[in-house]
Amino acid sequence: MSSRWLVYVIESSDGSYYTGITNNLRRRWQQHTSGKGGAKYFRGRQPKAVVFIEWQQDRSAASRREYQIKQLTRVQKESLVELQQVPGQAYIQSSMFKVCLE
C-alpha cells in the first residue's frame, strides 16, 4: 500500500465537483464509475473527469486538504481547477493521471 496520498476533484455529469482522497486513483475511479464501493454522491450523477490532483505526504495531510477544498465555494473551486491548468494541460493532466493510475 502506498504511503503517498492525493486529493482529487472530479467534475460530475451535472457540472458539480466531488472532492476525495485516495492512495490509488485507478481503483477509486473504477469504484466511482462502477457504483461498487464508490461515493454515494455518484448515485444520482456520473463522474466525468478528474480535474484536479494534489499529492500529499500522508493520509492525515490529504484529509486536512480535502476538508479545506470542501469548504470552498463553487467559484473558489473553479479557480483552484483553473490554477492547475497550464498550456498543454491535456497532456500534463493525462500524464499526471497516468502516473497516478500506475
C-alpha positions, 0 to 999 in steps of 0.5 A: 500500500502506498504511503503517498496520498492525493486529493482529487476533484472530479467534475460530475455529469451535472457540472458539480465537483466531488472532492476525495482522497485516495492512495490509488486513483485507478481503483477509486475511479473504477469504484466511482464509475462502477457504483461498487464501493464508490461515493454515494454522491455518484448515485444520482450523477456520473463522474466525468473527469478528474480535474484536479490532483494534489499529492500529499505526504500522508493520509492525515495531510490529504484529509486536512486538504480535502476538508479545506477544498470542501469548504470552498465555494463553487467559484473558489473551486473553479479557480483552484481547477483553473490554477492547475491548468497550464498550456498543454494541460491535456497532456500534463493532466493525462500524464499526471493521471497516468502516473497516478493510475500506475 
